[in-house]
Amino acid sequence: MTGKAMRPRKLLDVVSLTKKYPSKTNLIGRPVEFHTAVNQVSFHVNEGEVLSLVGESGSGKSTIGKCLLKVTDMTEGFIYFDGQDISNLKPEEARTMRRNMQMIFQDPYSSLNPKHTVREILSLPLKVHRLARTGAEREKRIKEVLDLVGIPAAYMERYPHEFSGGQKQRIGIARALMSKPKLIIADEAVSALDVSIQAQVINLLVQLKKELGLTLLFISHDLAVVNYISDRVAVLYRGDLVEVGSVHEVYSQPKHEYTRLLLSSSPLPDPARRRGVSV
């Protein structure tokens, strides 16, 4: 059979996203000057792909993630998710939307409630989004997801302090998977882990992408990790999106001076071998 290949479907489409924070106020507390953290940034994420946002600290990467999840309000722009405009959702609408857009946080040590067992941590998304009517249904889903991330179901009654950093991040990934989201935002998800553990967690994300067809927005400053996991890369510099393209395009033929600077300072092999890097 011949014919045109189907165009990838946009799951997330960000148009001219801008976020400004007050930097100076007048005598009565009203802002008179602003700091622009994200400036007119536009990009999209196709269904089933990994797009990485890269850049140094303060480039606006994490701010974009917070705006997408409606943790903070953007100043200007539009966000379209799964065909719907989610730019100005009300709080209840935002909570509903988060069933399909979840985050893996940077610090596995502080992102898990130390007073809750693994069972309680993983039950909460099911209760919030009303996804399991009975205890038996919750139990089944928790066991399914723990198996996916490589944590024994027998550990359900343990508390976060009883796990290593890598195991805690696996539990964080499990929590993000509980509601069967369409998009996962991983915000520096391995930067707080030892290098050997980073490799295990990244390989788990790659495996889950293949098995579940996950769509990932991967936020990182580590170009070796980004090279390994990504389909496309978007480069941010001081709040501006300066370059976007496939991993091969950006790593082998960077167009922007800042991208070239990032690559020159990263311990990557020559461009012809970059896609084969393992972490």
SEBAMAR-718571 format. One record per residue (C-alpha): residue number from 1; z, x negated, y. Coordinates in Angstrom, 3 decimals, always signed. Example, Ala and Ser with C-alpha at 12.3 -4.5 7.8 and 13.67 -1.06 7.14 Angstrom:
BEGIN
(1, (+7.800, -12.300, -4.500))
(2, (+7.140, -13.670, -1.060))
END
This chain:
BEGIN
(1, (+0.000, +0.000, +0.000))
(2, (-0.837, -1.279, +3.455))
(3, (+0.445, -0.248, +6.828))
(4, (+2.526, -1.361, +9.737))
(5, (+6.018, -2.624, +9.043))
(6, (+8.752, -0.325, +10.262))
(7, (+10.401, -1.449, +13.481))
(8, (+14.116, -2.159, +13.136))
(9, (+16.353, +0.637, +14.359))
(10, (+18.605, -0.099, +17.328))
(11, (+22.173, +0.799, +16.467))
(12, (+23.615, -0.505, +19.738))
(13, (+21.730, -0.752, +23.035))
(14, (+23.502, -2.228, +26.065))
(15, (+21.768, -1.847, +29.432))
(16, (+22.832, -3.722, +32.603))
(17, (+26.505, -3.852, +31.623))
(18, (+28.628, -5.129, +34.515))
(19, (+32.376, -5.625, +34.643))
(20, (+34.215, -6.580, +37.834))
(21, (+37.946, -7.242, +38.199))
(22, (+39.874, -7.135, +41.478))
(23, (+40.606, -10.680, +42.678))
(24, (+42.190, -9.883, +46.034))
(25, (+43.942, -6.843, +47.472))
(26, (+44.845, -5.757, +50.994))
(27, (+48.318, -4.954, +52.318))
(28, (+48.385, -1.533, +50.688))
(29, (+47.203, -2.813, +47.307))
(30, (+43.571, -1.786, +47.452))
(31, (+41.065, -4.322, +46.039))
(32, (+38.895, -5.971, +48.694))
(33, (+37.354, -8.751, +46.622))
(34, (+36.152, -8.762, +43.019))
(35, (+35.472, -11.253, +40.264))
(36, (+32.371, -10.450, +38.211))
(37, (+33.193, -11.189, +34.557))
(38, (+29.953, -9.715, +33.169))
(39, (+26.827, -9.425, +35.296))
(40, (+23.979, -7.016, +34.456))
(41, (+23.932, -7.937, +30.747))
(42, (+21.403, -6.184, +28.486))
(43, (+20.958, -6.646, +24.738))
(44, (+20.656, -4.633, +21.541))
(45, (+21.865, -4.904, +17.962))
(46, (+19.595, -3.710, +15.178))
(47, (+20.960, -1.822, +12.217))
(48, (+21.944, -4.209, +9.414))
(49, (+21.769, -7.436, +11.426))
(50, (+24.240, -9.942, +12.817))
(51, (+23.870, -10.634, +16.535))
(52, (+26.138, -13.354, +17.886))
(53, (+27.343, -13.611, +21.466))
(54, (+27.994, -17.279, +22.224))
(55, (+29.297, -19.148, +25.225))
(56, (+32.272, -21.114, +26.456))
(57, (+35.638, -19.585, +27.282))
(58, (+35.342, -17.272, +30.284))
(59, (+31.657, -16.506, +29.758))
(60, (+32.318, -12.780, +29.310))
(61, (+31.976, -12.481, +25.521))
(62, (+35.282, -10.767, +24.781))
(63, (+35.033, -8.608, +27.910))
(64, (+31.788, -7.166, +26.543))
(65, (+33.509, -6.351, +23.244))
(66, (+36.329, -4.549, +25.062))
(67, (+33.826, -2.541, +27.125))
(68, (+31.943, -1.505, +23.990))
(69, (+35.120, -0.258, +22.342))
(70, (+36.198, +1.460, +25.570))
(71, (+39.371, -0.612, +25.658))
(72, (+38.418, -1.398, +29.243))
(73, (+36.021, +0.501, +31.489))
(74, (+32.805, -1.164, +32.578))
(75, (+31.946, -1.126, +36.270))
(76, (+28.235, -0.382, +35.904))
(77, (+25.627, +0.044, +33.204))
(78, (+24.950, +2.074, +30.080))
(79, (+25.921, +1.801, +26.416))
(80, (+24.009, +3.678, +23.719))
(81, (+25.444, +3.743, +20.207))
(82, (+23.696, +5.329, +17.246))
(83, (+21.419, +7.248, +19.617))
(84, (+24.195, +8.589, +21.858))
(85, (+25.200, +7.630, +25.386))
(86, (+28.820, +6.434, +25.143))
(87, (+28.962, +4.970, +28.660))
(88, (+31.552, +7.395, +30.035))
(89, (+33.502, +8.831, +27.127))
(90, (+36.767, +10.638, +27.630))
(91, (+39.786, +9.134, +25.787))
(92, (+39.615, +11.613, +22.895))
(93, (+35.866, +11.081, +22.557))
(94, (+36.404, +7.313, +22.541))
(95, (+38.935, +7.607, +19.712))
(96, (+36.420, +9.587, +17.694))
(97, (+33.690, +7.033, +18.412))
(98, (+35.890, +4.191, +17.138))
(99, (+35.661, +5.569, +13.630))
(100, (+32.155, +4.098, +13.612))
(101, (+32.822, +0.990, +15.744))
(102, (+35.684, -1.241, +14.656))
(103, (+36.959, -4.691, +15.652))
(104, (+38.184, -7.725, +13.743))
(105, (+40.609, -9.518, +16.051))
(106, (+40.945, -13.223, +16.739))
(107, (+44.572, -13.742, +15.779))
(108, (+45.519, -12.489, +12.304))
(109, (+49.161, -13.331, +13.015))
(110, (+49.636, -10.942, +15.942))
(111, (+47.073, -8.228, +15.118))
(112, (+49.010, -6.846, +12.123))
(113, (+52.206, -4.853, +12.653))
(114, (+54.964, -7.009, +11.103))
(115, (+57.081, -3.936, +10.340))
(116, (+54.381, -2.234, +8.249))
(117, (+53.337, -2.923, +4.680))
(118, (+49.673, -3.475, +3.808))
(119, (+49.585, +0.093, +2.488))
(120, (+50.815, +1.451, +5.838))
(121, (+48.462, -0.775, +7.855))
(122, (+45.420, +0.383, +5.894))
(123, (+46.511, +4.026, +5.723))
(124, (+46.637, +4.372, +9.511))
(125, (+42.830, +4.448, +10.143))
(126, (+42.467, +7.090, +7.433))
(127, (+45.153, +9.249, +9.047))
(128, (+43.907, +8.759, +12.618))
(129, (+40.339, +9.703, +11.704))
(130, (+41.370, +12.307, +9.091))
(131, (+39.327, +10.674, +6.359))
(132, (+41.628, +11.232, +3.393))
(133, (+43.362, +14.559, +2.826))
(134, (+45.710, +13.493, +0.034))
(135, (+47.787, +10.486, -0.866))
(136, (+45.626, +9.973, -3.929))
(137, (+42.482, +9.758, -1.786))
(138, (+44.150, +7.251, +0.520))
(139, (+45.318, +5.191, -2.446))
(140, (+41.819, +5.096, -3.906))
(141, (+40.220, +4.006, -0.636))
(142, (+42.848, +1.318, +0.000))
(143, (+42.313, -0.156, -3.466))
(144, (+38.528, -0.097, -2.992))
(145, (+38.690, -1.987, +0.285))
(146, (+41.316, -4.498, -0.873))
(147, (+39.053, -5.296, -3.808))
(148, (+36.140, -5.841, -1.396))
(149, (+38.085, -8.424, +0.613))
(150, (+39.703, -10.159, -2.345))
(151, (+43.326, -9.021, -1.945))
(152, (+45.045, -7.757, -5.139))
(153, (+46.032, -4.091, -4.991))
(154, (+49.452, -5.147, -6.313))
(155, (+50.123, -6.684, -2.875))
(156, (+50.044, -3.311, -1.080))
(157, (+53.800, -3.176, -0.609))
(158, (+54.003, -6.641, +0.955))
(159, (+54.472, -7.316, +4.666))
(160, (+52.205, -9.515, +6.842))
(161, (+54.671, -12.445, +6.889))
(162, (+54.248, -12.751, +3.113))
(163, (+50.568, -13.716, +3.453))
(164, (+48.732, -16.861, +4.537))
(165, (+46.576, -16.847, +7.687))
(166, (+43.385, -16.414, +5.665))
(167, (+44.874, -13.533, +3.686))
(168, (+46.034, -11.868, +6.900))
(169, (+42.509, -12.043, +8.297))
(170, (+41.193, -10.510, +5.067))
(171, (+43.643, -7.651, +5.616))
(172, (+42.370, -7.370, +9.189))
(173, (+38.827, -7.124, +7.839))
(174, (+39.984, -4.507, +5.335))
(175, (+41.519, -2.459, +8.155))
(176, (+38.208, -2.575, +10.038))
(177, (+36.359, -1.384, +6.932))
(178, (+38.654, +1.545, +6.112))
(179, (+36.754, +4.135, +8.174))
(180, (+33.337, +2.943, +6.904))
(181, (+32.153, +1.957, +10.419))
(182, (+28.513, +1.512, +11.351))
(183, (+29.260, -1.486, +13.602))
(184, (+31.938, -4.167, +13.405))
(185, (+32.747, -6.379, +16.374))
(186, (+34.227, -9.699, +15.238))
(187, (+35.874, -11.336, +18.249))
(188, (+36.436, -15.039, +17.474))
(189, (+37.449, -13.828, +14.017))
(190, (+37.861, -17.291, +12.465))
(191, (+38.791, -19.519, +15.405))
(192, (+42.543, -19.296, +14.695))
(193, (+42.119, -20.393, +11.054))
(194, (+41.950, -23.808, +9.430))
(195, (+38.397, -25.059, +8.835))
(196, (+38.527, -24.612, +5.049))
(197, (+39.806, -21.051, +5.462))
(198, (+37.164, -20.339, +8.118))
(199, (+34.466, -20.997, +5.510))
(200, (+36.023, -18.520, +3.083))
(201, (+36.267, -15.760, +5.692))
(202, (+32.728, -16.337, +7.010))
(203, (+31.341, -16.256, +3.474))
(204, (+33.240, -13.007, +2.904))
(205, (+31.604, -11.466, +5.996))
(206, (+28.168, -12.607, +4.771))
(207, (+28.891, -11.073, +1.365))
(208, (+30.082, -7.784, +2.896))
(209, (+26.979, -7.640, +5.095))
(210, (+24.806, -7.843, +1.984))
(211, (+26.859, -5.446, -0.136))
(212, (+27.598, -2.806, +2.497))
(213, (+24.670, -3.251, +4.870))
(214, (+27.086, -4.016, +7.704))
(215, (+25.957, -4.425, +11.272))
(216, (+27.933, -7.136, +13.068))
(217, (+28.369, -8.199, +16.671))
(218, (+29.843, -11.659, +16.156))
(219, (+31.582, -13.187, +19.188))
(220, (+32.110, -16.947, +18.942))
(221, (+31.954, -20.318, +20.666))
(222, (+31.348, -22.205, +17.395))
(223, (+27.614, -22.874, +17.089))
(224, (+27.833, -24.100, +13.488))
(225, (+29.440, -20.832, +12.378))
(226, (+27.002, -18.791, +14.487))
(227, (+24.082, -20.659, +12.936))
(228, (+25.308, -19.827, +9.454))
(229, (+26.007, -16.115, +9.843))
(230, (+23.580, -14.822, +12.505))
(231, (+20.143, -13.255, +12.557))
(232, (+19.887, -13.438, +16.356))
(233, (+21.836, -15.162, +19.113))
(234, (+22.580, -14.159, +22.718))
(235, (+23.848, -16.933, +25.011))
(236, (+26.222, -16.119, +27.883))
(237, (+26.986, -18.374, +30.839))
(238, (+29.519, -17.345, +33.489))
(239, (+28.917, -13.661, +32.843))
(240, (+25.107, -13.866, +32.722))
(241, (+22.958, -13.484, +29.618))
(242, (+20.717, -16.548, +29.858))
(243, (+18.922, -16.499, +26.511))
(244, (+18.456, -14.308, +23.435))
(245, (+16.345, -14.776, +20.319))
(246, (+16.368, -15.497, +16.622))
(247, (+18.623, -18.288, +15.406))
(248, (+15.574, -20.429, +14.676))
(249, (+14.079, -19.845, +18.122))
(250, (+17.249, -20.511, +20.083))
(251, (+18.433, -23.492, +18.028))
(252, (+15.096, -25.256, +17.646))
(253, (+13.498, -24.458, +21.024))
(254, (+16.212, -23.526, +23.536))
(255, (+14.749, -22.337, +26.818))
(256, (+17.754, -22.466, +29.134))
(257, (+19.454, -25.636, +30.290))
(258, (+22.891, -24.278, +29.378))
(259, (+21.764, -23.501, +25.805))
(260, (+20.443, -27.044, +25.479))
(261, (+23.780, -28.367, +26.735))
(262, (+25.703, -26.284, +24.184))
(263, (+23.500, -27.471, +21.332))
(264, (+23.668, -31.113, +22.393))
(265, (+27.466, -31.001, +22.375))
(266, (+27.686, -29.281, +18.971))
(267, (+27.846, -31.246, +15.688))
(268, (+24.730, -29.617, +14.249))
(269, (+22.048, -31.391, +12.220))
(270, (+18.487, -31.681, +13.490))
(271, (+16.661, -28.389, +14.250))
(272, (+14.619, -28.433, +11.048))
(273, (+17.796, -28.321, +8.968))
(274, (+20.026, -26.127, +11.133))
(275, (+19.602, -22.920, +9.185))
(276, (+20.868, -24.692, +6.093))
(277, (+24.197, -25.633, +7.618))
(278, (+27.227, -24.486, +5.655))
(279, (+30.690, -24.115, +7.047))
END
